[in-house]
């Protein structure tokens, strides 16, 4: 199934990977949101749980293993074209996670991967709702 103009929504996963006062972000290397900073992640494959998918995607996009804590939030990402047709439709499950190492390397899907101070995220060109999801993950971290 094509990601663009799909017949039904795609399930995606992302990770708010926190270390001290920093979050791991990737610059998107493809549409939608090409060039914007976002959470690392990707699509769930058939037969894969969302937890398995996020662990795989982080290894592919950033070259690190993570320790998954819990779901930080869920959201719908629906992008319509100029005539109102659904161009992209994702149901996204974002997890709070911690890195097993700090040595990130951007994979083929990501234009770049960097640790960013959370207070500086607003200075970047980011995907919609990114800062809100980071704040949700920070709140979850405080309860764990």
ROZA-614544 format. One record per residue: x, y negated, z of N, C-alpha, C in turn; residue in three letters. Coordinates in steps of 0.1 Angstrom, whole numbers, plus 2048, in hexadecimal, padded with zeros to 3 digits. Each point is the difference from the previous one (the first is absolute). Example, Ala and Ser with C-alpha at 12.3 -4.5 7.8 and 13.67 -1.06 7.14 Angstrom:
2
n.px	n.py	n.pz	ca.px	ca.py	ca.pz	c.px	c.py	c.pz	code
884	839	84E	7F7	7F4	800	809	7F4	800	Ala
7FC	7F5	7F9	809	7F5	800	7F8	7F5	808	Ser
% end
This chain:
144
n.px	n.py	n.pz	ca.px	ca.py	ca.pz	c.px	c.py	c.pz	code
808	80C	800	7F8	7F4	800	809	7F4	800	Unk
7FC	7F6	7F8	807	7F4	7FF	7FE	7F7	80D	Unk
80B	7F9	804	7FF	7F7	80B	7F8	7F4	7FC	Unk
801	7FC	7F3	7F9	7F4	7FB	7F3	804	7FA	Unk
7F5	7F9	803	7F3	803	7FC	7FC	80F	803	Unk
801	803	80D	7FD	80E	804	7F1	803	800	Unk
7FD	80D	800	7F3	805	801	7FB	801	80F	Unk
809	800	809	7FD	801	80E	80C	7FA	808	Unk
7FE	7FC	80D	80B	7FB	808	80B	80A	802	Unk
80C	7FA	801	80C	808	803	803	7FE	80F	Unk
805	80B	807	804	7FF	80E	80F	7FD	801	Unk
803	7F5	807	80E	7FC	801	804	7FF	80F	Unk
80D	801	803	805	7FF	80D	80B	7F5	801	Unk
802	7FA	80B	80A	7F6	802	805	802	80F	Unk
80C	7FA	802	806	801	80E	805	7F3	804	Unk
7FB	7FB	80C	806	7F5	807	80B	806	808	Unk
80C	7FF	7FB	80C	806	807	806	7F5	808	Unk
7FF	801	80D	806	7F5	809	80C	805	807	Unk
80A	7F6	801	80C	802	808	803	7F3	806	Unk
7FE	7FF	80D	802	7F4	808	7F7	7F5	7FA	Unk
806	7F5	7FC	7F7	7F5	7FA	800	800	7F1	Unk
803	80B	7FA	800	801	7F1	7F7	80B	7FB	Unk
7FC	7FE	7F3	7F7	809	7F9	806	803	7F3	Unk
7FF	80C	7FB	805	804	7F4	7F6	7FD	7F4	Unk
805	7F8	7F7	7F7	7FC	7F4	807	804	7F3	Unk
7F8	802	7F6	805	803	7F3	7FA	7F6	7F6	Unk
808	7FC	7F6	7FB	7F8	7F5	7FA	809	7F6	Unk
7F3	7FF	7FC	7FA	809	7F7	806	7FF	7F2	Unk
803	80C	7FB	807	801	7F3	7F6	803	7F5	Unk
7F3	801	803	7F6	802	7F5	7F3	7FA	805	Unk
7F6	800	7F6	7F3	7FB	803	7F8	80A	808	Unk
7F6	7FC	808	7FD	7F2	802	809	7F9	80A	Unk
800	7F3	800	808	7F8	809	80F	801	7FD	Unk
803	801	7F4	80F	801	7FC	807	7F4	805	Unk
80C	802	806	808	7F5	805	7FD	7FB	80E	Unk
7F4	804	806	7FD	7FC	80D	806	809	80B	Unk
802	7FB	80B	805	808	80C	7F4	807	806	Unk
802	80C	804	7F5	808	805	806	80B	80A	Unk
7F6	808	805	805	80C	808	804	80A	7F6	Unk
80A	808	804	803	80C	7F8	7F5	80A	801	Unk
7FE	807	7F5	7F6	80B	800	7FD	804	7F1	Unk
7F4	807	7FF	7FD	804	7F3	7F3	809	800	Unk
7FE	808	7F6	7F4	808	7FF	801	80E	807	Unk
7F5	804	805	7FF	80E	806	7FF	80A	7F4	Unk
808	80A	800	7FF	80B	7F6	7F6	80A	804	Unk
7FB	807	7F6	7F7	80B	803	806	80B	809	Unk
7F8	803	80B	805	80A	80A	808	7FB	80B	Unk
803	7F3	800	809	7F9	809	7F7	7F8	80A	Unk
804	801	80D	7F9	7F7	80A	806	7F2	7FF	Unk
7F9	7F7	806	805	7F2	7FF	80D	7FF	808	Unk
802	807	80B	80D	800	807	80B	806	7F8	Unk
7FD	80B	7F9	80B	805	7F7	803	7F7	7F4	Unk
7F5	7F9	7FB	802	7F7	7F5	809	7F4	804	Unk
7FD	7FA	80C	808	7F4	804	80F	804	803	Unk
802	80B	806	80E	805	802	807	801	7F3	Unk
7FA	807	7F6	806	802	7F3	802	7F3	7F9	Unk
7F6	7F7	800	801	7F3	7F9	80C	7F7	806	Unk
801	800	80D	80B	7F8	806	80D	806	7FD	Unk
802	80D	7FF	80C	805	7FC	803	7FD	7F1	Unk
7F6	801	7F8	802	7FC	7F1	803	7F1	7FE	Unk
7F8	7F8	807	802	7F1	7FE	80B	7FA	807	Unk
804	805	80C	809	7F9	809	80C	809	804	Unk
7FF	80D	7FE	80B	809	803	802	803	80F	Unk
7F5	7FE	808	801	803	80E	7F5	809	805	Unk
803	807	80B	7F5	807	807	7FA	7F7	80A	Unk
7F3	803	803	7F9	7F8	80A	7F9	809	80A	Unk
7FD	7FA	80C	7F8	806	80A	7F3	7F9	800	Unk
7F5	807	7FC	7F3	7FB	7FF	7F9	7FF	80E	Unk
7FA	7F5	803	7FA	7FE	80D	7F1	803	7FE	Unk
7F9	7F7	7F9	7F1	802	7FE	7FC	7F6	7F5	Unk
7F3	801	7FD	7FA	7F7	7F6	800	7F2	806	Unk
805	7F6	7F8	800	7F2	804	7F3	7FA	7FB	Unk
7FC	804	7F4	7F4	7FB	7FA	7FD	806	7F3	Unk
7F4	7FD	7FB	7FC	805	7F3	7F9	7F4	7F8	Unk
802	800	7F3	7FA	7F5	7F8	7FD	804	7F2	Unk
7F7	7F9	7FA	7FD	802	7F2	807	7F5	7F8	Unk
807	804	7F5	806	7F7	7F7	7FA	801	7F3	Unk
7F7	7F7	7FC	7F9	801	7F3	804	7F3	7F8	Unk
805	802	7F4	804	7F5	7F8	7F8	801	7F3	Unk
7F9	7F5	7FD	7F8	800	7F4	807	7F7	7F5	Unk
7FC	803	7F4	806	7F8	7F5	7F7	7F4	7FD	Unk
803	7F8	7F6	7F9	7F4	7FD	7F1	801	7FD	Unk
7FC	80C	7FC	7F2	802	7FD	7F9	808	80B	Unk
807	803	80B	7F9	806	80B	802	80F	801	Unk
807	806	7F6	802	80F	801	80A	803	80A	Unk
7FF	80B	807	80A	805	80A	80C	804	7F9	Unk
80B	7F9	802	80D	803	7FA	808	80A	809	Unk
7FF	7FD	80D	807	809	80A	7F6	802	80C	Unk
800	80C	806	7F8	802	80C	808	80A	808	Unk
804	7FB	80C	807	809	809	7FA	800	80E	Unk
7FF	80B	806	7FD	801	80F	80D	802	806	Unk
805	7F7	809	80D	801	805	800	803	80F	Unk
808	80A	804	802	803	80E	80E	7FC	804	Unk
801	7F7	809	80D	7FB	805	804	805	80E	Unk
80C	805	801	804	806	80D	80B	7F7	806	Unk
800	800	80D	80C	7FB	808	80A	80B	800	Unk
80C	7FC	7FE	80B	80A	800	80D	7F9	805	Unk
80A	809	804	80D	7FB	804	80A	807	7F7	Unk
80B	7F9	7FD	80A	806	7F7	80A	809	808	Unk
804	80B	7F9	80B	808	806	80E	7FA	7FD	Unk
800	7F8	7F6	80D	7F8	7FD	7FC	7F3	7FA	Unk
80A	7F7	7FF	7FE	7F2	7FB	805	7FF	7F2	Unk
806	80A	7FB	807	7FF	7F3	7F6	802	7F4	Unk
7F9	7F6	7FC	7F6	802	7F5	807	7FE	7F3	Unk
7FB	807	7F6	804	7FF	7F2	7F3	800	7F8	Unk
7FE	7F5	7F8	7F4	7FF	7F8	7FF	80C	7F5	Unk
7F5	807	800	7FE	80A	7F6	7FB	7FB	7F3	Unk
7FC	809	7F7	7FC	7FC	7F2	7F4	7F7	800	Unk
7F6	802	809	7F4	7F9	800	801	7F2	806	Unk
80B	7FE	808	802	7F3	807	80B	7F8	7F9	Unk
7FD	7F3	7FE	80A	7F7	7FB	80B	7FD	80A	Unk
7FC	800	80D	809	7FD	80B	7FA	806	80D	Unk
808	802	80A	7FB	804	80D	809	7FA	80A	Unk
7FA	7F9	80A	807	7F8	80A	7FA	800	80D	Unk
808	7FF	80B	7FB	7FD	80D	7FE	7F1	801	Unk
7F4	7FC	804	7FC	7F2	801	7FC	7FD	80E	Unk
804	7F4	805	7FB	7FC	80D	7F1	7FD	7FF	Unk
7F8	805	809	7F2	7FF	7FF	7FC	7F1	7FF	Unk
807	7F8	807	7FC	7F1	800	803	7FA	7F2	Unk
808	806	7F8	803	7FA	7F3	7F8	806	7F4	Unk
7F7	80A	803	7F8	806	7F6	7F7	7F5	7F8	Unk
7FC	7F6	807	7F7	7F6	7FA	808	7F8	7F6	Unk
80D	800	800	809	7F9	7F6	800	808	7F3	Unk
7FC	80C	7FF	801	808	7F4	7F3	800	7F8	Unk
801	804	7F4	7F4	802	7F7	7FB	80E	803	Unk
7F6	802	808	7FC	80D	804	7F2	804	7FA	Unk
7FD	80D	802	7F3	805	7FC	7F6	7FB	80A	Unk
7F3	7FF	7FC	7F5	7FB	808	7FF	809	80D	Unk
7FF	7FA	80B	7FD	808	80D	80C	806	806	Unk
80C	7FD	7FB	80C	807	805	803	7FB	80F	Unk
800	7F3	802	803	7FC	80E	7F5	805	80A	Unk
7F4	800	7FC	7F5	806	809	803	80E	803	Unk
805	808	7F7	802	80E	803	80D	802	809	Unk
80A	7F7	7FE	80B	800	809	7FC	7FD	80E	Unk
7F7	7F6	801	7FB	7FC	80E	7F8	80C	806	Unk
7F9	807	7F8	7F8	80C	805	80A	80A	805	Unk
80B	803	7F9	80A	809	804	807	7FC	80C	Unk
803	7F3	801	806	7FB	80D	7F7	802	80C	Unk
7F4	7FE	7FE	7F6	802	80B	800	80F	804	Unk
800	808	7F6	800	80F	803	80D	804	807	Unk
80B	7FA	7FC	80D	803	806	7FF	7FC	80F	Unk
7FA	7F5	804	7FF	7FC	80E	7F8	809	808	Unk
7F7	808	7FA	7F8	809	808	806	80E	801	Unk
80B	803	7F9	806	80D	800	80C	801	809	Unk
% end
